Amino acid sequence: MSEQSESAARVITVALKELVRIAEEGNLSMLAYLLDLALIEARAELREQGAEAIGILSFTRQ
């Protein structure tokens, strides 16, 4: 996987994590579930492409 593609995949993963958190806070359980499935798929795709496990802190609203 190219560095640019890996970087984009990481950004998508971080965004999905944040969207799951927002959906859970808003009691939107079905949306949170579907976003979590997308997050699992994104992580699997990263591993499948040979990317290292990522440890990115999600951004939070202050």
PQR file with spaces between the fields and no chain letter, atoms N, CA, C, O and H, PARSE charges and radii, in Angstrom:
ATOM       1  N    MET     1       0.853   -1.162    0.000 -0.4000 1.5000
ATOM       2  CA   MET     1       0.000    0.000    0.000 -0.0000 2.0000
ATOM       3  C    MET     1       0.901    1.228    0.000  0.5500 1.7000
ATOM       4  O    MET     1       1.865    1.292    0.763 -0.5500 1.4000
ATOM       5  N    SER     2       0.600    2.181   -0.833 -0.4000 1.5000
ATOM       6  CA   SER     2       1.421    3.382   -0.891 -0.0000 2.0000
ATOM       7  C    SER     2       1.235    4.202    0.382  0.5500 1.7000
ATOM       8  O    SER     2       0.234    4.073    1.087 -0.5500 1.4000
ATOM       9  H    SER     2      -0.182    2.129   -1.453  0.4000 1.0000
ATOM      10  N    GLU     3       2.213    5.035    0.650 -0.4000 1.5000
ATOM      11  CA   GLU     3       2.155    5.860    1.860 -0.0000 2.0000
ATOM      12  C    GLU     3       0.926    6.766    1.846  0.5500 1.7000
ATOM      13  O    GLU     3       0.290    6.978    2.879 -0.5500 1.4000
ATOM      14  H    GLU     3       3.026    5.139    0.077  0.4000 1.0000
ATOM      15  N    GLN     4       0.601    7.294    0.681 -0.4000 1.5000
ATOM      16  CA   GLN     4      -0.554    8.181    0.559 -0.0000 2.0000
ATOM      17  C    GLN     4      -1.860    7.419    0.813  0.5500 1.7000
ATOM      18  O    GLN     4      -2.757    7.937    1.478 -0.5500 1.4000
ATOM      19  H    GLN     4       1.118    7.122   -0.158  0.4000 1.0000
ATOM      20  N    SER     5      -1.969    6.212    0.295 -0.4000 1.5000
ATOM      21  CA   SER     5      -3.165    5.397    0.513 -0.0000 2.0000
ATOM      22  C    SER     5      -3.292    4.999    1.972  0.5500 1.7000
ATOM      23  O    SER     5      -4.386    5.005    2.536 -0.5500 1.4000
ATOM      24  H    SER     5      -1.241    5.792   -0.246  0.4000 1.0000
ATOM      25  N    GLU     6      -2.166    4.653    2.580 -0.4000 1.5000
ATOM      26  CA   GLU     6      -2.178    4.279    3.993 -0.0000 2.0000
ATOM      27  C    GLU     6      -2.597    5.467    4.848  0.5500 1.7000
ATOM      28  O    GLU     6      -3.363    5.313    5.799 -0.5500 1.4000
ATOM      29  H    GLU     6      -1.277    4.648    2.122  0.4000 1.0000
ATOM      30  N    SER     7      -2.101    6.639    4.513 -0.4000 1.5000
ATOM      31  CA   SER     7      -2.466    7.850    5.243 -0.0000 2.0000
ATOM      32  C    SER     7      -3.961    8.128    5.114  0.5500 1.7000
ATOM      33  O    SER     7      -4.613    8.480    6.096 -0.5500 1.4000
ATOM      34  H    SER     7      -1.479    6.764    3.740  0.4000 1.0000
ATOM      35  N    ALA     8      -4.499    7.974    3.926 -0.4000 1.5000
ATOM      36  CA   ALA     8      -5.934    8.178    3.707 -0.0000 2.0000
ATOM      37  C    ALA     8      -6.747    7.158    4.496  0.5500 1.7000
ATOM      38  O    ALA     8      -7.780    7.499    5.073 -0.5500 1.4000
ATOM      39  H    ALA     8      -3.969    7.688    3.128  0.4000 1.0000
ATOM      40  N    ALA     9      -6.289    5.919    4.524 -0.4000 1.5000
ATOM      41  CA   ALA     9      -6.988    4.877    5.279 -0.0000 2.0000
ATOM      42  C    ALA     9      -6.987    5.199    6.769  0.5500 1.7000
ATOM      43  O    ALA     9      -7.971    4.943    7.463 -0.5500 1.4000
ATOM      44  H    ALA     9      -5.450    5.642    4.056  0.4000 1.0000
ATOM      45  N    ARG    10      -5.901    5.752    7.253 -0.4000 1.5000
ATOM      46  CA   ARG    10      -5.838    6.138    8.668 -0.0000 2.0000
ATOM      47  C    ARG    10      -6.799    7.275    8.970  0.5500 1.7000
ATOM      48  O    ARG    10      -7.468    7.267   10.004 -0.5500 1.4000
ATOM      49  H    ARG    10      -5.102    5.960    6.689  0.4000 1.0000
ATOM      50  N    VAL    11      -6.873    8.246    8.083 -0.4000 1.5000
ATOM      51  CA   VAL    11      -7.805    9.364    8.268 -0.0000 2.0000
ATOM      52  C    VAL    11      -9.237    8.843    8.297  0.5500 1.7000
ATOM      53  O    VAL    11     -10.038    9.275    9.126 -0.5500 1.4000
ATOM      54  H    VAL    11      -6.330    8.253    7.244  0.4000 1.0000
ATOM      55  N    ILE    12      -9.560    7.929    7.406 -0.4000 1.5000
ATOM      56  CA   ILE    12     -10.900    7.342    7.371 -0.0000 2.0000
ATOM      57  C    ILE    12     -11.186    6.596    8.669  0.5500 1.7000
ATOM      58  O    ILE    12     -12.282    6.702    9.220 -0.5500 1.4000
ATOM      59  H    ILE    12      -8.909    7.579    6.732  0.4000 1.0000
ATOM      60  N    THR    13     -10.206    5.846    9.155 -0.4000 1.5000
ATOM      61  CA   THR    13     -10.382    5.098   10.399 -0.0000 2.0000
ATOM      62  C    THR    13     -10.647    6.034   11.570  0.5500 1.7000
ATOM      63  O    THR    13     -11.539    5.783   12.380 -0.5500 1.4000
ATOM      64  H    THR    13      -9.316    5.761    8.708  0.4000 1.0000
ATOM      65  N    VAL    14      -9.877    7.109   11.661 -0.4000 1.5000
ATOM      66  CA   VAL    14     -10.072    8.084   12.739 -0.0000 2.0000
ATOM      67  C    VAL    14     -11.455    8.723   12.629  0.5500 1.7000
ATOM      68  O    VAL    14     -12.144    8.891   13.636 -0.5500 1.4000
ATOM      69  H    VAL    14      -9.153    7.313   11.003  0.4000 1.0000
ATOM      70  N    ALA    15     -11.858    9.076   11.422 -0.4000 1.5000
ATOM      71  CA   ALA    15     -13.170    9.691   11.221 -0.0000 2.0000
ATOM      72  C    ALA    15     -14.290    8.731   11.614  0.5500 1.7000
ATOM      73  O    ALA    15     -15.265    9.139   12.244 -0.5500 1.4000
ATOM      74  H    ALA    15     -11.299    8.939   10.605  0.4000 1.0000
ATOM      75  N    LEU    16     -14.156    7.467   11.247 -0.4000 1.5000
ATOM      76  CA   LEU    16     -15.175    6.479   11.618 -0.0000 2.0000
ATOM      77  C    LEU    16     -15.258    6.316   13.128  0.5500 1.7000
ATOM      78  O    LEU    16     -16.353    6.212   13.679 -0.5500 1.4000
ATOM      79  H    LEU    16     -13.364    7.135   10.735  0.4000 1.0000
ATOM      80  N    LYS    17     -14.114    6.294   13.802 -0.4000 1.5000
ATOM      81  CA   LYS    17     -14.113    6.183   15.264 -0.0000 2.0000
ATOM      82  C    LYS    17     -14.860    7.357   15.887  0.5500 1.7000
ATOM      83  O    LYS    17     -15.644    7.175   16.819 -0.5500 1.4000
ATOM      84  H    LYS    17     -13.224    6.378   13.354  0.4000 1.0000
ATOM      85  N    GLU    18     -14.619    8.546   15.377 -0.4000 1.5000
ATOM      86  CA   GLU    18     -15.285    9.735   15.901 -0.0000 2.0000
ATOM      87  C    GLU    18     -16.784    9.693   15.612  0.5500 1.7000
ATOM      88  O    GLU    18     -17.586   10.068   16.467 -0.5500 1.4000
ATOM      89  H    GLU    18     -13.982    8.694   14.620  0.4000 1.0000
ATOM      90  N    LEU    19     -17.170    9.244   14.429 -0.4000 1.5000
ATOM      91  CA   LEU    19     -18.589    9.136   14.093 -0.0000 2.0000
ATOM      92  C    LEU    19     -19.301    8.103   14.964  0.5500 1.7000
ATOM      93  O    LEU    19     -20.448    8.315   15.357 -0.5500 1.4000
ATOM      94  H    LEU    19     -16.519    8.939   13.734  0.4000 1.0000
ATOM      95  N    VAL    20     -18.638    6.994   15.268 -0.4000 1.5000
ATOM      96  CA   VAL    20     -19.220    5.986   16.165 -0.0000 2.0000
ATOM      97  C    VAL    20     -19.461    6.609   17.534  0.5500 1.7000
ATOM      98  O    VAL    20     -20.521    6.416   18.131 -0.5500 1.4000
ATOM      99  H    VAL    20     -17.706    6.821   14.949  0.4000 1.0000
ATOM     100  N    ARG    21     -18.480    7.353   18.030 -0.4000 1.5000
ATOM     101  CA   ARG    21     -18.606    7.992   19.350 -0.0000 2.0000
ATOM     102  C    ARG    21     -19.784    8.970   19.359  0.5500 1.7000
ATOM     103  O    ARG    21     -20.582    8.970   20.297 -0.5500 1.4000
ATOM     104  H    ARG    21     -17.619    7.509   17.545  0.4000 1.0000
ATOM     105  N    ILE    22     -19.895    9.792   18.329 -0.4000 1.5000
ATOM     106  CA   ILE    22     -20.983   10.766   18.248 -0.0000 2.0000
ATOM     107  C    ILE    22     -22.336   10.061   18.176  0.5500 1.7000
ATOM     108  O    ILE    22     -23.285   10.477   18.840 -0.5500 1.4000
ATOM     109  H    ILE    22     -19.247    9.791   17.567  0.4000 1.0000
ATOM     110  N    ALA    23     -22.431    9.008   17.386 -0.4000 1.5000
ATOM     111  CA   ALA    23     -23.686    8.255   17.268 -0.0000 2.0000
ATOM     112  C    ALA    23     -24.067    7.624   18.602  0.5500 1.7000
ATOM     113  O    ALA    23     -25.242    7.619   18.972 -0.5500 1.4000
ATOM     114  H    ALA    23     -21.660    8.669   16.847  0.4000 1.0000
ATOM     115  N    GLU    24     -23.087    7.093   19.325 -0.4000 1.5000
ATOM     116  CA   GLU    24     -23.369    6.494   20.631 -0.0000 2.0000
ATOM     117  C    GLU    24     -23.832    7.551   21.626  0.5500 1.7000
ATOM     118  O    GLU    24     -24.762    7.310   22.395 -0.5500 1.4000
ATOM     119  H    GLU    24     -22.133    7.097   19.024  0.4000 1.0000
ATOM     120  N    GLU    25     -23.195    8.717   21.619 -0.4000 1.5000
ATOM     121  CA   GLU    25     -23.599    9.801   22.517 -0.0000 2.0000
ATOM     122  C    GLU    25     -25.007   10.285   22.201  0.5500 1.7000
ATOM     123  O    GLU    25     -25.732   10.711   23.100 -0.5500 1.4000
ATOM     124  H    GLU    25     -22.440    8.913   20.994  0.4000 1.0000
ATOM     125  N    GLY    26     -25.397   10.226   20.946 -0.4000 1.5000
ATOM     126  CA   GLY    26     -26.724   10.666   20.530 -0.0000 2.0000
ATOM     127  C    GLY    26     -27.781    9.581   20.615  0.5500 1.7000
ATOM     128  O    GLY    26     -28.902    9.766   20.140 -0.5500 1.4000
ATOM     129  H    GLY    26     -24.808    9.881   20.215  0.4000 1.0000
ATOM     130  N    ASN    27     -27.435    8.449   21.216 -0.4000 1.5000
ATOM     131  CA   ASN    27     -28.353    7.316   21.345 -0.0000 2.0000
ATOM     132  C    ASN    27     -28.884    6.849   19.990  0.5500 1.7000
ATOM     133  O    ASN    27     -30.048    6.471   19.857 -0.5500 1.4000
ATOM     134  H    ASN    27     -26.524    8.299   21.602  0.4000 1.0000
ATOM     135  N    LEU    28     -28.017    6.883   19.003 -0.4000 1.5000
ATOM     136  CA   LEU    28     -28.358    6.393   17.667 -0.0000 2.0000
ATOM     137  C    LEU    28     -27.699    5.023   17.491  0.5500 1.7000
ATOM     138  O    LEU    28     -26.733    4.867   16.745 -0.5500 1.4000
ATOM     139  H    LEU    28     -27.072    7.191   19.110  0.4000 1.0000
ATOM     140  N    SER    29     -28.246    4.051   18.193 -0.4000 1.5000
ATOM     141  CA   SER    29     -27.584    2.750   18.292 -0.0000 2.0000
ATOM     142  C    SER    29     -27.444    2.030   16.949  0.5500 1.7000
ATOM     143  O    SER    29     -26.420    1.390   16.709 -0.5500 1.4000
ATOM     144  H    SER    29     -29.031    4.178   18.799  0.4000 1.0000
ATOM     145  N    MET    30     -28.430    2.115   16.081 -0.4000 1.5000
ATOM     146  CA   MET    30     -28.321    1.430   14.792 -0.0000 2.0000
ATOM     147  C    MET    30     -27.240    2.078   13.937  0.5500 1.7000
ATOM     148  O    MET    30     -26.453    1.381   13.295 -0.5500 1.4000
ATOM     149  H    MET    30     -29.262    2.635   16.276  0.4000 1.0000
ATOM     150  N    LEU    31     -27.198    3.404   13.926 -0.4000 1.5000
ATOM     151  CA   LEU    31     -26.158    4.111   13.183 -0.0000 2.0000
ATOM     152  C    LEU    31     -24.784    3.788   13.759  0.5500 1.7000
ATOM     153  O    LEU    31     -23.836    3.560   13.007 -0.5500 1.4000
ATOM     154  H    LEU    31     -27.837    3.970   14.448  0.4000 1.0000
ATOM     155  N    ALA    32     -24.669    3.766   15.089 -0.4000 1.5000
ATOM     156  CA   ALA    32     -23.395    3.427   15.731 -0.0000 2.0000
ATOM     157  C    ALA    32     -22.961    2.021   15.336  0.5500 1.7000
ATOM     158  O    ALA    32     -21.784    1.781   15.066 -0.5500 1.4000
ATOM     159  H    ALA    32     -25.439    3.951   15.699  0.4000 1.0000
ATOM     160  N    TYR    33     -23.904    1.101   15.304 -0.4000 1.5000
ATOM     161  CA   TYR    33     -23.609   -0.280   14.925 -0.0000 2.0000
ATOM     162  C    TYR    33     -23.093   -0.360   13.485  0.5500 1.7000
ATOM     163  O    TYR    33     -22.092   -1.023   13.212 -0.5500 1.4000
ATOM     164  H    TYR    33     -24.860    1.296   15.524  0.4000 1.0000
ATOM     165  N    LEU    34     -23.782    0.317   12.574 -0.4000 1.5000
ATOM     166  CA   LEU    34     -23.377    0.282   11.165 -0.0000 2.0000
ATOM     167  C    LEU    34     -22.020    0.955   10.954  0.5500 1.7000
ATOM     168  O    LEU    34     -21.200    0.471   10.174 -0.5500 1.4000
ATOM     169  H    LEU    34     -24.596    0.856   12.796  0.4000 1.0000
ATOM     170  N    LEU    35     -21.787    2.062   11.643 -0.4000 1.5000
ATOM     171  CA   LEU    35     -20.486    2.729   11.547 -0.0000 2.0000
ATOM     172  C    LEU    35     -19.382    1.852   12.127  0.5500 1.7000
ATOM     173  O    LEU    35     -18.265    1.827   11.612 -0.5500 1.4000
ATOM     174  H    LEU    35     -22.454    2.455   12.276  0.4000 1.0000
ATOM     175  N    ASP    36     -19.701    1.131   13.205 -0.4000 1.5000
ATOM     176  CA   ASP    36     -18.723    0.227   13.805 -0.0000 2.0000
ATOM     177  C    ASP    36     -18.372   -0.900   12.835  0.5500 1.7000
ATOM     178  O    ASP    36     -17.214   -1.308   12.751 -0.5500 1.4000
ATOM     179  H    ASP    36     -20.609    1.152   13.624  0.4000 1.0000
ATOM     180  N    LEU    37     -19.360   -1.401   12.108 -0.4000 1.5000
ATOM     181  CA   LEU    37     -19.077   -2.418   11.090 -0.0000 2.0000
ATOM     182  C    LEU    37     -18.144   -1.862   10.016  0.5500 1.7000
ATOM     183  O    LEU    37     -17.224   -2.549    9.570 -0.5500 1.4000
ATOM     184  H    LEU    37     -20.301   -1.070   12.176  0.4000 1.0000
ATOM     185  N    ALA    38     -18.380   -0.631    9.607 -0.4000 1.5000
ATOM     186  CA   ALA    38     -17.505    0.006    8.618 -0.0000 2.0000
ATOM     187  C    ALA    38     -16.100    0.179    9.175  0.5500 1.7000
ATOM     188  O    ALA    38     -15.123    0.012    8.446 -0.5500 1.4000
ATOM     189  H    ALA    38     -19.127   -0.073    9.969  0.4000 1.0000
ATOM     190  N    LEU    39     -15.987    0.509   10.451 -0.4000 1.5000
ATOM     191  CA   LEU    39     -14.680    0.656   11.099 -0.0000 2.0000
ATOM     192  C    LEU    39     -13.942   -0.679   11.135  0.5500 1.7000
ATOM     193  O    LEU    39     -12.742   -0.733   10.863 -0.5500 1.4000
ATOM     194  H    LEU    39     -16.781    0.644   11.044  0.4000 1.0000
ATOM     195  N    ILE    40     -14.641   -1.736   11.463 -0.4000 1.5000
ATOM     196  CA   ILE    40     -14.036   -3.073   11.475 -0.0000 2.0000
ATOM     197  C    ILE    40     -13.534   -3.429   10.081  0.5500 1.7000
ATOM     198  O    ILE    40     -12.436   -3.963    9.928 -0.5500 1.4000
ATOM     199  H    ILE    40     -15.615   -1.692   11.683  0.4000 1.0000
ATOM     200  N    GLU    41     -14.335   -3.134    9.072 -0.4000 1.5000
ATOM     201  CA   GLU    41     -13.942   -3.416    7.689 -0.0000 2.0000
ATOM     202  C    GLU    41     -12.725   -2.586    7.284  0.5500 1.7000
ATOM     203  O    GLU    41     -11.825   -3.093    6.614 -0.5500 1.4000
ATOM     204  H    GLU    41     -15.227   -2.700    9.196  0.4000 1.0000
ATOM     205  N    ALA    42     -12.693   -1.323    7.684 -0.4000 1.5000
ATOM     206  CA   ALA    42     -11.555   -0.457    7.347 -0.0000 2.0000
ATOM     207  C    ALA    42     -10.269   -0.970    7.994  0.5500 1.7000
ATOM     208  O    ALA    42      -9.212   -0.983    7.365 -0.5500 1.4000
ATOM     209  H    ALA    42     -13.424   -0.912    8.229  0.4000 1.0000
ATOM     210  N    ARG    43     -10.369   -1.390    9.248 -0.4000 1.5000
ATOM     211  CA   ARG    43      -9.186   -1.933    9.933 -0.0000 2.0000
ATOM     212  C    ARG    43      -8.722   -3.228    9.273  0.5500 1.7000
ATOM     213  O    ARG    43      -7.522   -3.456    9.116 -0.5500 1.4000
ATOM     214  H    ARG    43     -11.228   -1.379    9.759  0.4000 1.0000
ATOM     215  N    ALA    44      -9.672   -4.069    8.889 -0.4000 1.5000
ATOM     216  CA   ALA    44      -9.316   -5.321    8.221 -0.0000 2.0000
ATOM     217  C    ALA    44      -8.640   -5.036    6.885  0.5500 1.7000
ATOM     218  O    ALA    44      -7.690   -5.721    6.504 -0.5500 1.4000
ATOM     219  H    ALA    44     -10.646   -3.884    9.017  0.4000 1.0000
ATOM     220  N    GLU    45      -9.125   -4.037    6.184 -0.4000 1.5000
ATOM     221  CA   GLU    45      -8.534   -3.659    4.899 -0.0000 2.0000
ATOM     222  C    GLU    45      -7.101   -3.172    5.089  0.5500 1.7000
ATOM     223  O    GLU    45      -6.223   -3.491    4.288 -0.5500 1.4000
ATOM     224  H    GLU    45      -9.896   -3.480    6.493  0.4000 1.0000
ATOM     225  N    LEU    46      -6.866   -2.403    6.143 -0.4000 1.5000
ATOM     226  CA   LEU    46      -5.504   -1.941    6.432 -0.0000 2.0000
ATOM     227  C    LEU    46      -4.574   -3.124    6.677  0.5500 1.7000
ATOM     228  O    LEU    46      -3.466   -3.179    6.144 -0.5500 1.4000
ATOM     229  H    LEU    46      -7.580   -2.144    6.793  0.4000 1.0000
ATOM     230  N    ARG    47      -5.037   -4.068    7.489 -0.4000 1.5000
ATOM     231  CA   ARG    47      -4.213   -5.253    7.779 -0.0000 2.0000
ATOM     232  C    ARG    47      -3.988   -6.072    6.515  0.5500 1.7000
ATOM     233  O    ARG    47      -2.890   -6.571    6.268 -0.5500 1.4000
ATOM     234  H    ARG    47      -5.938   -4.024    7.922  0.4000 1.0000
ATOM     235  N    GLU    48      -5.037   -6.199    5.726 -0.4000 1.5000
ATOM     236  CA   GLU    48      -4.956   -6.983    4.496 -0.0000 2.0000
ATOM     237  C    GLU    48      -3.945   -6.380    3.524  0.5500 1.7000
ATOM     238  O    GLU    48      -3.262   -7.107    2.802 -0.5500 1.4000
ATOM     239  H    GLU    48      -5.929   -5.793    5.926  0.4000 1.0000
ATOM     240  N    GLN    49      -3.854   -5.081    3.507 -0.4000 1.5000
ATOM     241  CA   GLN    49      -2.929   -4.395    2.607 -0.0000 2.0000
ATOM     242  C    GLN    49      -1.517   -4.337    3.178  0.5500 1.7000
ATOM     243  O    GLN    49      -0.623   -3.763    2.556 -0.5500 1.4000
ATOM     244  H    GLN    49      -4.408   -4.490    4.093  0.4000 1.0000
ATOM     245  N    GLY    50      -1.309   -4.921    4.345 -0.4000 1.5000
ATOM     246  CA   GLY    50       0.027   -4.978    4.919 -0.0000 2.0000
ATOM     247  C    GLY    50       0.405   -3.773    5.752  0.5500 1.7000
ATOM     248  O    GLY    50       1.572   -3.603    6.105 -0.5500 1.4000
ATOM     249  H    GLY    50      -2.036   -5.388    4.850  0.4000 1.0000
ATOM     250  N    ALA    51      -0.558   -2.941    6.066 -0.4000 1.5000
ATOM     251  CA   ALA    51      -0.270   -1.771    6.891 -0.0000 2.0000
ATOM     252  C    ALA    51      -0.060   -2.205    8.339  0.5500 1.7000
ATOM     253  O    ALA    51      -0.640   -3.191    8.794 -0.5500 1.4000
ATOM     254  H    ALA    51      -1.506   -3.079    5.778  0.4000 1.0000
ATOM     255  N    GLU    52       0.754   -1.476    9.032 -0.4000 1.5000
ATOM     256  CA   GLU    52       0.979   -1.751   10.441 -0.0000 2.0000
ATOM     257  C    GLU    52      -0.268   -1.361   11.222  0.5500 1.7000
ATOM     258  O    GLU    52      -1.065   -0.532   10.784 -0.5500 1.4000
ATOM     259  H    GLU    52       1.225   -0.675    8.662  0.4000 1.0000
ATOM     260  N    ALA    53      -0.416   -1.976   12.382 -0.4000 1.5000
ATOM     261  CA   ALA    53      -1.533   -1.612   13.248 -0.0000 2.0000
ATOM     262  C    ALA    53      -1.398   -0.142   13.615  0.5500 1.7000
ATOM     263  O    ALA    53      -0.303    0.355   13.878 -0.5500 1.4000
ATOM     264  H    ALA    53       0.232   -2.650   12.739  0.4000 1.0000
ATOM     265  N    ILE    54      -2.521    0.531   13.625 -0.4000 1.5000
ATOM     266  CA   ILE    54      -2.449    1.962   13.883 -0.0000 2.0000
ATOM     267  C    ILE    54      -2.864    2.272   15.310  0.5500 1.7000
ATOM     268  O    ILE    54      -3.742    1.618   15.873 -0.5500 1.4000
ATOM     269  H    ILE    54      -3.411    0.127   13.411  0.4000 1.0000
ATOM     270  N    GLY    55      -2.242    3.246   15.868 -0.4000 1.5000
ATOM     271  CA   GLY    55      -2.559    3.692   17.216 -0.0000 2.0000
ATOM     272  C    GLY    55      -2.745    5.194   17.214  0.5500 1.7000
ATOM     273  O    GLY    55      -1.972    5.927   17.829 -0.5500 1.4000
ATOM     274  H    GLY    55      -1.529    3.778   15.411  0.4000 1.0000
ATOM     275  N    ILE    56      -3.763    5.643   16.528 -0.4000 1.5000
ATOM     276  CA   ILE    56      -3.999    7.075   16.396 -0.0000 2.0000
ATOM     277  C    ILE    56      -5.046    7.489   17.421  0.5500 1.7000
ATOM     278  O    ILE    56      -6.099    6.863   17.539 -0.5500 1.4000
ATOM     279  H    ILE    56      -4.391    5.047   16.028  0.4000 1.0000
ATOM     280  N    LEU    57      -4.747    8.537   18.149 -0.4000 1.5000
ATOM     281  CA   LEU    57      -5.726    9.072   19.081 -0.0000 2.0000
ATOM     282  C    LEU    57      -6.771    9.841   18.291  0.5500 1.7000
ATOM     283  O    LEU    57      -6.441   10.646   17.420 -0.5500 1.4000
ATOM     284  H    LEU    57      -3.892    9.046   18.053  0.4000 1.0000
ATOM     285  N    SER    58      -8.026    9.586   18.604 -0.4000 1.5000
ATOM     286  CA   SER    58      -9.065   10.331   17.903 -0.0000 2.0000
ATOM     287  C    SER    58      -9.114   11.748   18.452  0.5500 1.7000
ATOM     288  O    SER    58      -8.817   11.987   19.623 -0.5500 1.4000
ATOM     289  H    SER    58      -8.294    8.933   19.312  0.4000 1.0000
ATOM     290  N    PHE    59      -9.488   12.669   17.604 -0.4000 1.5000
ATOM     291  CA   PHE    59      -9.607   14.048   18.048 -0.0000 2.0000
ATOM     292  C    PHE    59     -10.900   14.176   18.829  0.5500 1.7000
ATOM     293  O    PHE    59     -11.871   13.475   18.544 -0.5500 1.4000
ATOM     294  H    PHE    59      -9.729   12.475   16.653  0.4000 1.0000
ATOM     295  N    THR    60     -10.920   15.052   19.797 -0.4000 1.5000
ATOM     296  CA   THR    60     -12.111   15.236   20.610 -0.0000 2.0000
ATOM     297  C    THR    60     -12.509   16.698   20.601  0.5500 1.7000
ATOM     298  O    THR    60     -11.676   17.590   20.438 -0.5500 1.4000
ATOM     299  H    THR    60     -10.131   15.621   20.029  0.4000 1.0000
ATOM     300  N    ARG    61     -13.786   16.921   20.778 -0.4000 1.5000
ATOM     301  CA   ARG    61     -14.281   18.298   20.871 -0.0000 2.0000
ATOM     302  C    ARG    61     -13.997   18.808   22.266  0.5500 1.7000
ATOM     303  O    ARG    61     -14.176   18.084   23.246 -0.5500 1.4000
ATOM     304  H    ARG    61     -14.462   16.197   20.911  0.4000 1.0000
ATOM     305  N    GLN    62     -13.561   20.033   22.361 -0.4000 1.5000
ATOM     306  CA   GLN    62     -13.240   20.619   23.668 -0.0000 2.0000
ATOM     307  C    GLN    62     -14.188   21.727   23.996  0.5500 1.7000
ATOM     308  O    GLN    62     -14.076   22.342   25.057 -0.5500 1.4000
ATOM     309  H    GLN    62     -13.416   20.621   21.565  0.4000 1.0000
